[in-house]
Amino acid sequence: MVSAPRDVVGILVNVRNVHWAGITREGPYVFYVDSQHLPVEITQDSFACVLDDHPMSFMVVRGDSDL
């Protein structure tokens, strides 16, 4: 299982400066979500590989907003 602080709700992944994908958690499961493929459950190792392969990835955190 991939663990993260409670305020982290996902990861936004810049895929080769062409499009964006995401990593999200649903309960104990973590999914890689890409509009060009079906969502796939990933492991801790896969999670680390995605971040290594795509260094322009950004955490999405829960927080207050004035929007």
C-alpha positions, 0 to 999 in steps of 0.5 A: 500500500502507498502511504501519504499524508492525509492532506495529499489527495493525489498526484498530477503527472506530466507525461512527456509534456504531451498530456496529464495523468493522475495517481489517486487513492481510493481506500487502500488502493492506489490507481494510475489514471490516464485518459488514454488508458483504463485506470490501473491499480499500482503497487508501491514499486510502480508508484515510485517508478512513475515518479522516477519516470516523470519528474514533473509530477505535482502533489494535489493537497487538500486545503483552504481556498478563496476561489 
